[in-house]
Amino acid sequence: MKGKKRYSATLLVLWFVLSLMLPVFILAYTEKNPLWVTVAGILLPLGFYSVFAVLSRRSGRMVWAGFIFIFFSAFQIVLSYLFGNSVVATDMFLNLITTNPSEASELLSNIYPSVIAVCVIYLPMLFMASVHLRRKIELSAKVRSVMATLGGISFLAGCLVLWQGCKGEVRNVLRDEVFPVNVSYNMGLSISEAHRISHFKQSSEGFSYKAKRDSVPSQREIYFMVIGEASRAASWQLYGYERATNPRLAKRGDVVLFRSITTQSNTTHKSVPMILSSVHTSQHKELYRRSGVPALFNEVGFTTYFISNQSPQGAMIDNLAHDANHVIYVNSPRLDMQLVDNVREILKSEPSQRILFILHTYGSHFSYHQRYPREAAKFLPDDDVAISLKNAEKIRNAYDNSILYTDYVLDELISTMEKMPNVCSAIYYCADHGEDLMDKKDNRFLHSSPTVTYYQLHVASFAWFSPTYRKLFADKVKAATYNSGASATTHSVFHTMADIASIKSQYVEPKASLVSQQFDRNAPRYYLDDHNNAVPLDEEIGINAMQRDLFLRAGIVLGQSRWCE
């Protein structure tokens, strides 16, 4: 009996170490690092886990003491299944606390193979560890000694390989390439970010744009800032997609399409606050000191509405939105047409002469087939299916139906304003980021992946101006048309909206406004990476030759600005 206990304790320890090494082996295969990085990335965690597992005679105790490593490993396996590569990023942790339960359940139900896999690997092990604790099963001194010795040798060998290969960059290699050091670092960053978000009210207290207007029409003004969700330019008919996903907008001759807009971040919880804020990509920490678009318009006498089709998430989006005079969250079934219905109801009774509506759509957020009513399904079949290559056609059909529905919603919003002919009105739409749909050989899917792609970065964006606005501000409309092919990022959204309403402030940059003749066509594109550093949008952030070719086909040259004719 004693031998069986010792054998089972040995089995548990080996199970523990090998299960924690599984994501390490996956990353060694997917990351394509230099050989010395791969070797060090295997030897270091193998040595650490081996020593950690035998620190106590009670193997069950060490398994539960290492629960954080189990969590990291399970998370990494699911992430690898979903995105194919890269370590659990800072944004992944923030997504855990800012994604509402319904969205999380939609995603988990569609990646069940990976969820089942981690449950099969880790839950029985935790159960066995509990049994060992209850029965006081101990690991033999001999096994502990052997594992500690081999683990120590492995760890020291990993240190030697790391020291010889990194040429003084030990800290950076550990932080970025060695699991679970990298994921631990990223978790620390996410905690710091969450702290800043939770203290936004204090850090932004007293901030003022000191805004004023240089032109105030006598006519009533109603402006719209529409934030799209996961709407990639590559799936819009207006950008050359072969499917008729924009039949209504395509028939219009009064839409100014911005053909070369890339997002500052491929995650909603970072992209949308940056859209709502005046801060440049390189000023991320300033995000927590400044108010956003609603506060800017409030200062010059507008009545502001923030109407969202997404539930409150405890993220920076909510902090910036709450400066609006009226904040409305749409109820189930959360179809984007409900936003337009809300606007129509408000306009029946709102007496204000100056109104700003910020509409935060659900757009094309996964799960796509839930983003439109069944009667709007044109591309079939569009069943709710598991995420897998064999279901790629159905997934794409559902996504394209969501774009088709967005086309309907936006056209209805424009039509609503066309019925108010004497109103000075403008609508500016821009998506927060795009989406991968298993398009190429790497089978990438969704957004928020640690390494970015063309489909996640190139977003749909356009402006519409009412006849009255075109007459009063012909120069701004002319500038928008002239800048329609200019190189820009979502940093321009805030400044364009301010300029549309002729708002001036030290924080409003004409050179970033797409309706300004001063727009800087030579400004380089920047992207906010996972560690919140502004990096040039080029191969340095993981864009390979295949992705670069997709950008070129869309008329976007990376690594430099380009004026697209």
LOTI-293672 format. One line per 4 residues: their letters; for each residue x negated, y, z of C-alpha. Coordinates in Angstrom, 1 decimal. Layout:
% residues N
A> X,Y,Z; ... $
END
This chain:
% residues 565
MKGK> 0.0,0.0,0.0; -2.8,2.3,0.9; -4.5,1.7,-2.5; -1.2,2.5,-4.3 $
KRYS> -0.9,5.7,-2.4; -4.4,6.7,-3.4; -3.8,5.6,-7.0; -0.7,7.7,-7.2 $
ATLL> -2.5,10.7,-5.7; -5.2,10.3,-8.3; -2.6,10.1,-11.0; -0.9,13.3,-9.8 $
VLWF> -4.2,15.2,-9.8; -5.0,14.1,-13.3; -1.5,14.9,-14.5; -1.8,18.3,-12.9 $
VLSL> -5.1,19.2,-14.5; -4.3,17.8,-18.0; -0.9,19.5,-18.1; -2.5,22.8,-17.3 $
MLPV> -5.1,22.2,-20.0; -2.4,21.6,-22.6; -1.9,25.3,-23.5; -5.7,25.7,-23.4 $
FILA> -6.1,23.1,-26.1; -3.2,24.7,-28.1; -4.9,28.1,-28.0; -8.3,26.5,-28.9 $
YTEK> -6.6,25.3,-32.1; -4.5,28.3,-33.0; -6.8,31.3,-32.2; -9.6,30.5,-34.6 $
NPLW> -12.2,32.1,-32.3; -16.0,31.7,-32.7; -17.2,28.2,-31.5; -18.8,29.6,-28.3 $
VTVA> -15.6,31.3,-27.3; -13.6,28.2,-27.9; -16.1,26.0,-25.9; -16.2,28.5,-23.0 $
GILL> -12.4,28.8,-23.2; -12.1,25.0,-22.6; -14.9,24.4,-20.1; -14.1,27.3,-17.7 $
PLGF> -10.4,26.5,-17.0; -11.2,22.7,-17.0; -13.8,23.3,-14.3; -11.6,25.7,-12.3 $
YSVF> -8.5,23.5,-12.4; -10.5,20.4,-11.5; -12.0,22.0,-8.4; -8.7,23.7,-7.5 $
AVLS> -6.8,20.5,-7.6; -8.9,18.8,-5.0; -9.4,21.7,-2.5; -7.0,19.8,-0.2 $
RRSG> -6.6,16.1,0.6; -2.9,16.5,-0.1; -2.7,16.6,-3.9; 1.0,17.5,-3.7 $
RMVW> 0.1,20.6,-1.7; -2.3,21.8,-4.4; 0.2,21.2,-7.2; 2.7,23.5,-5.5 $
AGFI> -0.1,26.0,-4.6; -0.8,26.1,-8.3; 2.7,26.9,-9.3; 1.7,30.2,-10.8 $
FIFF> -0.6,28.3,-13.2; 2.2,25.9,-14.1; 4.5,28.9,-14.8; 1.8,30.4,-17.0 $
SAFQ> 1.2,27.1,-18.9; 4.9,26.5,-19.5; 5.4,30.1,-20.7; 2.4,29.7,-23.0 $
IVLS> 3.7,26.5,-24.6; 7.1,28.1,-25.3; 5.4,31.2,-26.7; 3.2,29.0,-29.0 $
YLFG> 6.2,27.2,-30.2; 8.0,30.4,-31.0; 5.1,32.5,-32.5; 2.5,30.0,-33.4 $
NSVV> -0.4,31.7,-31.8; -1.7,34.2,-29.2; -1.6,34.3,-25.4; 1.4,35.4,-23.3 $
ATDM> 1.2,39.2,-23.7; 2.0,42.0,-21.3; 5.1,42.7,-23.3; 6.3,39.1,-22.8 $
FLNL> 6.4,39.6,-19.1; 8.2,42.9,-19.4; 10.7,41.3,-21.7; 11.5,38.8,-18.9 $
ITTN> 12.7,41.7,-16.7; 14.3,43.9,-19.4; 16.2,41.4,-21.5; 19.8,40.9,-20.4 $
PSEA> 20.9,37.3,-19.6; 23.1,36.9,-22.7; 20.2,37.7,-25.0; 17.9,35.3,-23.0 $
SELL> 20.5,32.5,-23.2; 20.9,33.0,-27.0; 17.1,32.7,-27.5; 16.6,29.8,-25.1 $
SNIY> 19.5,27.8,-26.7; 17.7,28.1,-30.1; 14.2,27.1,-29.0; 15.3,24.1,-26.9 $
PSVI> 12.6,21.7,-28.2; 9.9,23.7,-26.4; 12.1,24.2,-23.4; 12.7,20.5,-23.1 $
AVCV> 9.0,19.8,-23.6; 7.9,21.9,-20.7; 10.7,20.5,-18.5; 9.5,16.9,-19.3 $
IYLP> 5.9,17.8,-18.6; 6.2,19.9,-15.5; 9.4,19.1,-13.6; 8.6,15.4,-12.9 $
MLFM> 5.2,16.5,-11.7; 6.6,18.9,-9.3; 9.1,16.3,-8.1; 6.2,13.8,-7.5 $
ASVH> 4.3,16.5,-5.7; 7.2,17.0,-3.3; 7.4,13.3,-2.7; 3.7,13.2,-1.9 $
LRRK> 4.0,16.1,0.5; 7.0,14.4,2.3; 5.1,11.0,2.5; 1.8,12.7,3.4 $
IELS> 0.0,10.9,0.6; -3.7,11.8,0.5; -6.4,11.8,-2.2; -9.5,9.6,-1.5 $
AKVR> -12.7,11.4,-0.6; -14.5,9.7,-3.5; -12.0,11.0,-6.1; -12.2,14.5,-4.5 $
SVMA> -16.0,14.4,-4.6; -16.1,13.2,-8.3; -13.6,15.7,-9.5; -15.2,18.6,-7.6 $
TLGG> -18.7,17.7,-9.0; -17.5,17.3,-12.6; -15.4,20.4,-12.3; -18.3,22.4,-10.9 $
ISFL> -20.5,21.2,-13.8; -17.9,22.1,-16.3; -17.4,25.6,-14.9; -21.1,26.3,-14.7 $
AGCL> -21.5,25.1,-18.3; -18.7,27.4,-19.4; -20.3,30.3,-17.6; -23.6,29.6,-19.4 $
VLWQ> -22.0,29.4,-22.8; -20.0,32.6,-22.1; -23.2,34.4,-21.0; -25.2,33.3,-23.9 $
GCKG> -22.6,34.0,-26.5; -20.9,37.2,-25.4; -23.9,39.5,-25.4; -22.8,41.6,-22.5 $
EVRN> -19.1,41.5,-23.2; -18.2,39.0,-20.5; -15.4,41.1,-19.0; -13.7,41.7,-22.4 $
VLRD> -14.0,38.0,-23.4; -12.6,36.8,-20.2; -9.8,39.4,-20.3; -8.8,38.7,-23.9 $
EVFP> -9.7,35.1,-24.7; -9.9,32.8,-21.6; -6.7,31.3,-20.4; -5.4,31.8,-17.7 $
VNVS> -7.6,34.8,-17.0; -6.1,36.7,-19.9; -2.5,35.9,-19.0; -3.2,36.9,-15.4 $
YNMG> -4.6,40.2,-16.5; -1.6,40.8,-18.7; 0.8,40.0,-15.9; -1.0,42.6,-13.8 $
LSIS> -0.6,45.2,-16.5; 3.1,44.4,-16.8; 3.5,44.9,-13.0; 1.8,48.3,-13.3 $
EAHR> 4.0,49.2,-16.2; 7.2,48.2,-14.3; 6.1,50.3,-11.4; 5.7,53.4,-13.6 $
ISHF> 9.2,52.7,-15.1; 10.8,52.4,-11.7; 9.2,55.7,-10.6; 10.1,57.7,-13.7 $
KQSS> 12.5,60.0,-11.9; 9.7,61.1,-9.5; 7.0,61.4,-12.2; 9.1,63.4,-14.6 $
EGFS> 10.7,65.6,-12.0; 10.6,69.3,-13.0; 9.6,68.7,-16.6; 11.1,71.1,-19.1 $
YKAK> 10.7,71.4,-22.9; 11.3,75.2,-22.6; 13.2,74.7,-25.8; 14.9,77.3,-28.0 $
RDSV> 16.4,77.5,-31.4; 15.3,79.6,-34.3; 18.6,79.2,-36.2; 22.1,78.7,-34.8 $
PSQR> 24.9,78.2,-37.4; 28.3,79.7,-36.8; 29.8,76.4,-37.9; 30.3,73.5,-35.5 $
EIYF> 27.3,71.2,-35.4; 27.4,67.4,-34.9; 24.1,65.5,-35.2; 23.5,61.7,-34.9 $
MVIG> 20.4,59.8,-34.0; 21.0,56.1,-34.8; 18.5,53.6,-33.4; 18.5,50.4,-35.4 $
EASR> 17.6,47.1,-33.9; 15.2,44.6,-35.6; 16.1,45.9,-39.0; 13.2,45.3,-41.4 $
AASW> 12.9,47.2,-44.6; 12.1,44.1,-46.6; 15.7,42.8,-46.2; 17.3,46.1,-47.2 $
QLYG> 18.6,46.3,-50.8; 17.6,50.0,-50.8; 13.9,48.8,-50.4; 14.1,46.4,-53.4 $
YERA> 15.4,43.3,-51.7; 17.1,41.0,-54.2; 20.3,40.5,-52.2; 23.0,43.2,-52.1 $
TNPR> 22.7,43.9,-48.4; 23.4,47.6,-48.8; 26.2,47.8,-51.3; 27.8,50.8,-49.7 $
LAKR> 24.8,52.9,-49.0; 23.4,52.0,-52.5; 26.4,53.7,-54.1; 25.7,56.9,-52.3 $
GDVV> 23.6,59.6,-54.0; 23.3,61.7,-50.8; 21.1,59.4,-48.7; 17.4,60.3,-48.3 $
LFRS> 15.5,57.0,-47.9; 12.2,57.1,-46.0; 10.3,54.3,-47.7; 7.1,54.1,-45.7 $
ITTQ> 7.9,54.1,-42.0; 6.1,51.7,-39.6; 6.9,51.2,-36.0; 4.7,52.2,-33.1 $
SNTT> 5.5,48.9,-31.3; 7.2,45.6,-32.2; 9.0,45.4,-28.9; 12.2,47.2,-28.1 $
HKSV> 11.3,48.1,-24.5; 8.3,50.1,-25.8; 9.4,51.2,-29.3; 12.8,52.8,-28.3 $
PMIL> 11.4,54.9,-25.5; 8.6,56.1,-27.8; 11.3,57.0,-30.4; 13.3,58.9,-27.8 $
SSVH> 10.2,60.7,-26.5; 8.0,63.4,-28.0; 4.8,61.6,-27.0; 2.3,60.5,-29.6 $
TSQH> 1.3,56.8,-29.8; -2.1,57.8,-28.2; -0.3,59.5,-25.2; 1.5,56.5,-23.7 $
KELY> 1.0,57.5,-20.1; 2.7,60.9,-20.9; 5.9,58.8,-21.6; 6.4,58.7,-17.8 $
RRSG> 6.0,62.5,-17.3; 8.4,63.8,-20.0; 12.1,63.7,-20.6; 13.5,62.6,-23.9 $
VPAL> 15.8,63.6,-26.8; 18.9,64.1,-24.6; 17.2,66.5,-22.3; 15.7,68.5,-25.2 $
FNEV> 19.2,69.0,-26.7; 20.7,69.7,-23.3; 18.3,72.6,-22.9; 19.6,74.4,-26.0 $
GFTT> 23.3,74.0,-25.2; 24.3,70.7,-26.9; 26.7,68.3,-25.3; 24.9,65.0,-25.5 $
YFIS> 26.2,61.4,-25.7; 24.2,58.2,-25.5; 26.3,55.3,-26.6; 24.7,51.9,-26.5 $
NQSP> 25.8,48.5,-27.7; 23.2,47.0,-25.4; 23.7,46.5,-21.7; 21.5,48.5,-19.2 $
QGAM> 18.2,46.7,-18.8; 16.3,48.6,-16.2; 13.8,49.7,-18.8; 12.5,53.1,-19.9 $
IDNL> 15.4,53.3,-22.4; 17.8,53.7,-19.5; 15.7,56.3,-17.8; 15.6,58.5,-20.9 $
AHDA> 19.3,57.8,-21.8; 20.6,59.0,-18.4; 19.7,62.6,-19.2; 22.6,62.6,-21.6 $
NHVI> 25.8,64.3,-20.4; 27.7,61.2,-21.2; 26.3,57.6,-21.2; 28.5,54.9,-22.5 $
YVNS> 27.8,51.2,-22.7; 30.1,49.3,-25.1; 31.9,46.3,-23.9; 32.1,42.8,-25.4 $
PRLD> 32.1,41.7,-28.2; 29.5,44.3,-28.7; 29.9,44.8,-32.5; 28.2,48.0,-33.8 $
MQLV> 31.5,49.2,-35.3; 32.6,49.8,-31.8; 30.0,52.6,-31.6; 31.7,54.4,-34.5 $
DNVR> 35.1,53.8,-32.9; 33.8,55.5,-29.8; 32.5,58.5,-31.8; 35.9,58.9,-33.5 $
EILK> 37.8,58.8,-30.2; 35.4,61.3,-28.6; 35.7,63.7,-31.6; 39.5,63.8,-31.1 $
SEPS> 39.1,65.6,-27.8; 35.6,66.9,-27.4; 35.8,70.7,-27.6; 32.0,71.4,-27.7 $
QRIL> 30.7,73.2,-30.8; 27.3,71.6,-30.5; 27.2,67.8,-30.1; 24.4,65.2,-30.3 $
FILH> 25.3,61.5,-30.5; 22.5,58.9,-29.9; 23.8,55.5,-31.0; 21.7,52.5,-29.9 $
TYGS> 22.9,49.6,-32.0; 22.6,45.9,-31.6; 21.8,45.7,-35.3; 20.0,42.5,-36.3 $
HFSY> 18.9,41.4,-32.9; 18.8,37.6,-32.6; 21.1,35.7,-32.5; 22.1,37.1,-35.8 $
HQRY> 25.4,35.4,-36.5; 26.8,37.1,-33.3; 26.1,40.6,-34.7; 29.0,40.7,-37.1 $
PREA> 32.6,39.5,-37.4; 33.3,36.4,-39.3; 35.0,38.2,-42.1; 31.8,40.1,-42.8 $
AKFL> 29.9,36.9,-43.5; 29.0,37.0,-47.2; 25.8,34.9,-47.3; 26.7,31.3,-46.4 $
PDDD> 26.1,29.0,-44.6; 25.2,31.1,-41.6; 25.7,28.6,-38.8; 24.2,29.1,-35.3 $
VAIS> 21.3,26.7,-35.5; 18.1,25.9,-33.7; 15.0,27.7,-34.7; 13.2,25.4,-37.2 $
LKNA> 11.9,25.5,-40.7; 14.6,23.2,-41.9; 17.2,25.8,-40.8; 15.4,28.8,-42.4 $
EKIR> 18.0,29.4,-45.1; 20.9,29.5,-42.6; 18.9,31.8,-40.3; 18.1,34.1,-43.2 $
NAYD> 21.8,34.2,-44.3; 22.9,35.2,-40.9; 20.2,37.9,-40.7; 21.2,39.3,-44.1 $
NSIL> 24.8,39.3,-43.0; 23.8,41.4,-40.0; 22.1,43.9,-42.4; 25.2,43.9,-44.6 $
YTDY> 27.3,44.7,-41.5; 24.9,47.5,-40.5; 25.4,48.9,-44.0; 29.2,48.9,-43.4 $
VLDE> 28.8,50.6,-40.0; 26.5,53.3,-41.2; 28.7,54.0,-44.2; 31.7,54.3,-41.9 $
LIST> 29.8,56.8,-39.7; 29.0,58.9,-42.8; 32.6,58.7,-44.0; 33.8,59.9,-40.6 $
MEKM> 31.7,63.0,-40.9; 32.8,63.5,-44.5; 36.3,63.9,-43.2; 35.1,67.0,-41.3 $
PNVC> 33.9,69.1,-44.3; 33.3,72.3,-42.5; 31.0,70.8,-39.9; 27.2,71.1,-40.1 $
SAIY> 26.2,67.5,-39.6; 23.2,65.2,-40.1; 22.6,61.5,-39.4; 19.1,60.1,-39.0 $
YCAD> 18.8,56.3,-38.8; 15.6,54.5,-37.9; 15.0,50.9,-36.7; 12.9,50.3,-33.7 $
HGED> 11.0,47.4,-35.3; 11.4,44.7,-37.9; 11.6,40.9,-37.7; 9.9,37.7,-39.0 $
LMDK> 12.2,35.1,-40.6; 9.8,32.2,-41.3; 8.9,34.0,-44.5; 5.4,32.7,-45.3 $
KDNR> 3.2,29.7,-44.6; 2.6,30.7,-41.0; 6.4,30.4,-40.3; 6.5,33.4,-38.0 $
FLHS> 9.8,34.2,-36.3; 11.4,37.0,-34.4; 9.5,40.1,-33.1; 7.5,41.0,-30.0 $
SPTV> 4.7,38.6,-31.0; 1.3,39.5,-29.6; -0.1,39.7,-33.2; 1.9,41.8,-35.6 $
TYYQ> 3.1,41.3,-39.2; 4.3,43.3,-42.1; 7.9,42.2,-41.5; 7.8,43.4,-37.9 $
LHVA> 6.2,46.7,-38.7; 7.8,48.1,-41.8; 11.2,49.4,-40.7; 14.3,50.8,-42.5 $
SFAW> 14.9,54.6,-42.1; 17.0,57.2,-43.8; 18.8,60.5,-43.4; 22.2,61.9,-44.5 $
FSPT> 23.1,65.5,-44.5; 26.6,67.0,-44.8; 27.4,69.5,-47.6; 27.5,72.3,-45.1 $
YRKL> 24.1,71.3,-43.7; 22.7,71.1,-47.2; 23.9,74.6,-47.9; 22.7,76.1,-44.7 $
FADK> 19.3,74.3,-44.4; 18.4,73.6,-48.0; 14.7,73.9,-47.2; 14.9,71.0,-44.7 $
VKAA> 16.8,68.8,-47.0; 14.3,69.6,-49.8; 11.4,68.7,-47.4; 13.1,65.4,-46.4 $
TYNS> 13.4,64.5,-50.1; 9.7,65.5,-50.7; 8.6,63.5,-47.6; 10.7,60.4,-48.5 $
GASA> 7.6,58.4,-49.5; 5.2,59.9,-47.0; 3.1,57.8,-44.6; 4.7,58.0,-41.2 $
TTHS> 5.5,56.0,-38.0; 8.4,56.1,-35.6; 6.6,58.9,-33.8; 8.3,61.2,-36.3 $
VFHT> 11.8,60.3,-35.2; 11.9,62.6,-32.1; 10.3,65.5,-34.0; 12.5,65.1,-37.0 $
MADI> 15.7,65.1,-34.9; 14.5,68.3,-33.1; 13.7,69.9,-36.4; 17.1,68.9,-37.9 $
ASIK> 18.7,71.0,-35.1; 16.1,73.8,-35.5; 14.8,73.3,-32.0; 11.4,74.7,-31.1 $
SQYV> 9.2,73.8,-28.2; 5.5,73.3,-27.5; 6.2,69.6,-27.5; 8.0,69.6,-30.9 $
EPKA> 5.5,69.1,-33.7; 6.5,70.4,-37.2; 3.6,68.3,-38.7; 5.4,65.2,-37.4 $
SLVS> 8.9,66.2,-38.7; 10.1,64.6,-42.0; 12.3,67.6,-42.6; 9.4,70.1,-42.5 $
QQFD> 7.2,71.4,-45.2; 4.4,71.2,-42.6; 4.6,67.4,-42.3; 1.1,66.0,-42.1 $
RNAP> 0.8,63.4,-44.9; -2.8,62.6,-44.0; -2.1,61.7,-40.4; -3.3,58.1,-39.7 $
RYYL> -0.9,55.5,-38.6; -1.3,54.2,-35.0; 0.2,51.2,-33.3; 0.6,50.7,-29.5 $
DDHN> -1.1,47.4,-28.7; -0.2,45.0,-25.9; -2.5,46.9,-23.5; -0.9,50.2,-24.5 $
NAVP> -3.9,51.4,-26.5; -3.3,53.4,-29.7; -5.1,51.4,-32.4; -5.3,52.1,-36.2 $
LDEE> -2.8,50.1,-38.2; -5.2,47.8,-39.9; -6.9,44.4,-39.8; -8.3,45.2,-36.3 $
IGIN> -4.9,44.3,-34.8; -4.7,40.9,-36.5; -3.3,41.8,-39.9; -4.8,39.2,-42.3 $
AMQR> -5.2,39.3,-46.1; -1.7,37.9,-46.7; -0.1,40.5,-44.5; -2.2,43.3,-46.1 $
DLFL> -0.9,42.2,-49.5; 2.7,42.5,-48.3; 2.0,46.1,-47.2; 0.4,46.9,-50.5 $
RAGI> 3.5,45.6,-52.4; 5.6,48.0,-50.3; 3.3,50.9,-51.2; 1.7,51.0,-47.8 $
VLGQ> -2.1,51.1,-47.6; -3.5,50.3,-44.1; -6.5,51.8,-42.4; -5.8,55.2,-44.1 $
SRWC> -2.9,57.4,-44.9; -1.4,57.4,-48.3; 1.1,59.5,-50.1; 3.5,57.2,-51.8 $
E> 4.9,58.5,-55.1 $
END
